[in-house]
């Protein structure tokens, strides 16, 4: 079941994916749930869009060798 997000004026699809999901690469998942709004580059304020549920997969950050010291 997707969640619902109320957009701010001028918010873009990649911003929604970055803030609510794991990053901009998830923008396709957000667009797939909002077929009627796909033609909008920037969303108007108070627009309701569906956002997929985020899985609890944590990010693993490894340090480059020069920062491991």
Secondary structure, DSSP 4 states (H G I P E B T S, - for coil): --EEEEPPTTEEHHHHHHHHSS-GGGHHHHHHH-GGGTT-SEEPTT-EEEEPPPP-PPP-----GGG--
